[in-house]
Amino acid sequence: MQLTYQISDKPKTPQLIIFALQQMLAILAATITVPIIIGNGLTPAAAMFGAGVGTIVYWLFTKRKSPVFLGSSFAFLGSMSAAFAGGISMQLGLLGLIIGAGLAGLVYVLIALIIKGVGVGWLNRLMPPVVIGPTVAIIGLSLAGNAVGDLQKGNVTVLNDAGESVAAASPYVAICCGLVTLIVVMLCSTFGKKMTRLIPFIIGILAGYAVAAVWTCIGYSAEIDALKIINFNVFKEYMFADGGISLATFFRVPDLVFLEALKGTGEFSGSYFATLFAAYVPVAFVVFAEHVADHKNLSSIIGKDLLEDPGLTRTLLGDGIGSIAGAFFGGCPNTTYGESIACVAITGNASSITILWAAIGCILFSFITPLVAFVASIPSCVMGGVCIALYGFIAVSGLKMLHEVDLNKNRNLFTASVILIAGIGGLSISFGAVTITSIATALILGILTNCMLSGAKD
């Protein structure tokens, strides 16, 4: 595709700030979701801080040549839950998150050292376009349900007659807000001029948020729960947690994980280490496959093979060490984000310096209470509208890789078919606490199919 900004380009400072903000908005919703799911002392602000630090580490390891942001990894949700299993203390659990991320990062380092010795030629033969293309496609398609689900939800909950918490907003009102977001993103990206075309997500999110705010205000004034989309109480919870206006209303140091985790060192044991090893290490091998797919996808977008320059060794080291750094501060292992890659594809901005500024901005944002509250208040339906575009572009970019594949040959047809159906169908395999995700399972089946049929005469 034609890029507006190449990797080495540096936009003017005012533009750079806006581009960085857009990258942040594209990844923040998912990044703060992981700590919210896990709980146990993890906070969105600390996850933002950790994601920013991890991204800077990755940016440096890749010699500023790979324009992608690292955020909280959903692949390690089961591993993170295992770190708190068995009624252990919160402090030991937080320590377990750091050690577990360290183990996963060491797997990346080990693979990187092996690849440094043998090169990546074998990987390209093992994962040709007929394998990697459908795999990238299912990364986007497998998230379609999440995007559509979010599109139908607001952030306000109310109690029903049984005293249970239920969603307040009508799905139709939520869909309206989400579609406004999506339509604005599409119009700005397609018909926009200059800056408008380069920041469609910022404009789309603000437009969707404004519509949601109008519906919410009407809902509260008319006491109609179905119109309540935005949970404005988030601002009170974040900014006035101490009961009034204070310094914390505007600035608050994130609850960095390592500060509390150090208190759990006295409880650490060999059996707990074994639990962490079993929970994290196998998943790291699985995520390696997704790492390759993400970088193949990004390579096709920017027109440069990142597995050759800066090289898979550097991207793995950056991802692994960045993940360790992210977990040290935020508790969540980090990974390259498809949302960030899609943002590059849609806007045509591959400027690497944008990623650095986004990472620094993410760290700074984590200290500014109103900004953290605003991000947390963005309703699911608005982000759902954005994600329809983001996840769709991931899927389409994978399918574009099949353009160079001859699907009239049965071996290619079967390979692509197996990956697409296994991935979209959600075929995952569990071994105790370890789950091989549907994406990794589909990739493995695709590799086996391609190898088995490689000797066929078409």
Secondary structure, 3 states (H helix, E strand, C coil): CCCCECCCCCCCHHHHHHHHHHHHHHHHHHHHHHHHHHCCCCCHHHHHHHHHHHHHHHHHHCCCCCCCCEEECHHHHHHHHHHCCCCCCHHHHHHHHHHHHHHHHHHHHHHHHHHHHHCCHHHHHHCCHHHHHHHHHHHHHCCHHHHHHHHCCCCCEEECCCCCEEECCCHHHHHHHHHHHHHHHHHHHHHCCCHHHHCHHHHHHHHHHHHHHHHHHHHHHHCCHHHCCCCCHHHHHHHCCCCCCCHHHCECCCCCHHHHHHHHHHHCCHHHHHHHHHHHHHHHHHHHHHHHHHHHHHHHHHCCCCHHHHHHHHHHHHHHHHHHHHHHHHCCCEEECHHHHHHHHHHCECCHHHHHHHHHHHHHHCCEHHHHHHHHHCCHHHHHHHHHHHHHHHHHHHHHHHHHCCCCCHHHHHHHHHHHHHHHCCCCEEECCEEECHHHHHHHHHHHHHHHHCCCCC
